């Protein structure tokens, strides 16, 4: 209702090249709080020489081409600034890179967006050229999509329906 979110995704050691696909069903857009879609990448930097901030800089250098803006957890928020990711994100993910983009066209107000989105990554491309003899050291410990509050409500209804059958 006030634009706060929850996560859906996977944790563990993930490939350095991969993708996460997620779907919204009848997304309800409240333009008061909506400022695009988000995903969370739990990047491990190892001996790559990169940091969260330098990776964010690399991603944001391509924003005009990709339409994706990379943020820290303290920067990521809803359009009203009332639901900062650093307020609700699991503390283990506070050093993650948060990706934000606007689907084009943006969802209309009311129920309607039922669409599949794919977030892809290639961490090997972030370190050019790779460090000699050591690989990049860059790895991914989790990738998450951030569904809208309406998706949470659907999940809650499904949980109640399952519980009643027992």
N, C-alpha and C positions, 0 to 999 in steps of 0.2 A: 504494500500500500504506500509506503513512504520511499520506495525506490531502493530498499536494501536487497541484498542478493545472497545466494548460496552457491556452492560449487558442485559440479558433476565432472568426473574425470577419472584419471588413473595415477597411481603413485608407484614408485619402484624405479629401477634402472631402465630407462627407455632408450631406444635407438637415437643416435645423433641426427638422423634424418627420419622424419616420420610425419604423421598427421593425426589429428583428432577430429572426428566428425560428430556433430550434435544437431539435434532438431528441436525447433519450437513448434508446438501445436497450439494454434489459436492464441498467439501472443497478444496480450492486452497492452497497448502502448499508452502510457500516461505522459503526454509531452511535458508535463511539469517536472518529471524526474528523469525522463529518458535522455541519454546522451550516447547512444550506440551500444554495441556489444563488447563484451570483455572476455579475455582468456588469461589464464595465469600459467606461466612457465617457471618451474622450480629448477633453475640452472645451477649446476655445480661447475665452478671455474677451474679447479685443479691447477695445473702448471701452465695454463693457456696465456697468462699475462693479462687477461681481461678481468674486469670487475663488472658488477651489475651496472654501474653508471656508464662505463665505456661501451658495454653491449647496448644499453639504451640509446646511447649516442649513435652507434652504428645503425640501429633500426630507424631512429628518427631522421637520419640523413636520407633515408629512402621514403619518408612519409608522403612526399608529393607524388611518388610513383605508385606506392602500395596502398595509400589511404590508411595505413596502420600507424598509430602513435604508441610508443612504449612509455610506460610510467612506472614509478615506484608505488608501493602500497599506500604511502602517505599522500601521493598525488591523485590516485585513482578514486573517483567519487561519482555520485549521481549528479544530475544537472543542477540540483539545488545546493549541493555541498553538505548534505545531511547524512551521508552514509559512506564515510571514508573506509576504504578497504582495510586500513590499518586498525580500524575499530572492531572488525569482526573476523578478519582472516586468521586462520590458524597461525599461532606464533611461529611455527616451523616454516611458514611460507612468507613471512614478512620481508625477506630479502629477494623475493621473486620479481620477475619482470612481468608487469601487467600490460597486456596488449589491448588497445581500444580502437574500434573502427565503427563507421556508420554504414550499414547496408544501403545500397543505392538501388531503388528509392528507399527512403526510411519507412518504417511501418506506419500505416495510417492509424489514427486514433480509433479506439475500440478494438474488438476482436478481429483478427484477420491474418496475422503473419503465421503461416505454417510453412516453414522453410528449413532446409538443411544447410548448415554452414560447415566449412572445413577450415581448420587452422593447421597450416603446415610449417615445418621448421627444418632448417639445415644448419646445425651448429658447426659442422666442419667448414662451412663457408665463412664463418665469423673470424677465423684465424687464418689469415693469408699472408705469407705462406705458412704452412704448419711448422711448428717448432721442430727442428731437426732431431731425429732419433727419439723424441719423446711423445709424438702425437700431439694433439692439442690439449689434452687433459680436460677438455670441456665435455660435460655430460648433462643429461637431463634426468632429474629425480621425480618429475611429475608434470602432467599437463592437464589443465582443467578448463572447462567452459563455465561461464557464469550464467545460468538460466535466469529468466525473469521471475518475479514473484508469482505470476500466474502459473508458471510451470511447477513451482513449489506447491501451490494449492492443488493442482491436479495430482501430484504425487501423494499429498496428504489424503485426498479423497480416495485414491486407490488403496492406500494403507488401511483406511477405515473400512472399506468394502471387503478387503481380505480378512480383516479381523472379525467382522460380523459373520462371515461364512463358517468360521471355526466352531 
